[in-house]
């Protein structure tokens, strides 16, 4: 009996369920671009070396040209088309615009998706090859230029806009830290209010 070489799969892409028939050899990149018409993710080298096709899978970055579409079934896939909040750009997108972190723009979708994951990985305390003290108790290292370059090294820019890219990632990371501090402050205020209310009731 011949084995099936194609399947109908359901992908969760940018918050939507998308059902499509694919050959089992179809990469996630080709499924996104050719089947779902999400052409933001670019095909650069098609060998997993340039990062132009980077997307987020369950919040972690992946080069979609090396990922089979069937292996992504049931997982949350976020492409460059899904990182903004409606008409409000993601802070990384805004930083790339403000600091001219692109030239031709071909690698930019992959750069932005990778940068979003880099900022989250750093906030979670993940070390990189540039991190001097990798002990868990040391906490996250400063996200300086060396750290950003190392963490973004899988994304190549043929135009050479690396200086602006590093600056954009740093600015977006600062914005994320500011939002996190505000959230913690607000939570602390809510907790204090709740405790005060409990004391008054008591």
MARMI-998993 format. One record per residue (C-alpha): residue in one letter; x, y, z. Coordinates in steps of 0.25 Angstrom, whole numbers, plus 5000, padded with zeros to 4 digits. Each point is the difference from the previous one (the first is absolute). Layout:
N
aXYZ...
end
This chain:
202
x500050005000x500650134996x500250105011x499350144999x500950114996x499050125003x499150045011x499050105004x500550085012x499550115009x501050115004x499850105011x500650134993x499950145006x498949955009x499249944989x499749864996x500449974986x499749864993x500849974988x500449874992x501549994999x501049904995x500849945011x501350064995x499450145000x500850105009x499350095010x500550114992x499449964987x498749975007x500050145005x500450074987x499449914989x498749945007x499650115010x500650124993x500750055012x501250054992x500750085011x500949895004x501150004989x500749894993x501550035000x500949895000x499049895002x501049925008x499850065014x501250095000x499550144998x498850025009x499250074990x498849905002x500050015015x498749985007x499549975014x499549865003x499450005014x500750135003x501449954996x500750034988x500249904989x500550014985x498849954993x500749954987x500549895009x498749975006x499049904994x498650065000x499449875005x500950015012x499450135003x498649955001x499350045013x501150105004x499950155001x500750074988x500350155000x500550064987x500350154998x498650024996x499549965014x501050085009x499350135000x498750035009x499050054989x500550134995x501050015011x501449964997x500849905008x501150085008x501149934992x499350044987x499950145005x501550005004x500449954986x499350114994x500450115009x501549964999x500049954986x500349865003x499949964986x500450044986x499449914989x499149945010x500149854995x500649955013x499150095009x498949915003x500949895005x500850105008x498850055007x499549875003x501349955006x500250135007x498649985007x500549865005x501450065004x499450105009x499149895007x501149905001x500950115007x498950045009x499849855004x501550005004x500549914988x501550024998x500750014987x501449964995x500350155003x499649995015x501150005010x499349945012x499049894996x499649965014x498550015002x500250085013x500850104992x498750044993x499950064986x501250084995x499950144995x499450004986x501250084994x500550004986x500849885001x498949925006x499050054989x501049974989x500249865005x498549975002x499750054986x501149944993x499149904993x499450114992x500850064988x499850134994x500650024986x499950155001x500950005012x499050085009x500549935012x500350125008x498650054999x499449865003x500849995013x499550145004x498649974997x500049875008x500650075012x498950114999x498949904999x500649925012x500050135008x498650024997x499649865004x500750025013x499350135002x498749934998x500349885009x500450105011x498750074998x499249875001x500749965013x499850145006x498549994996x499949865006x500750055013x499050115001x498849914998x500649915010x500250115010x498550054997x499549865003x500849995013x499550135004x498549964997x500249875008x500550085012x498950104999x499049894999x500649925012
end
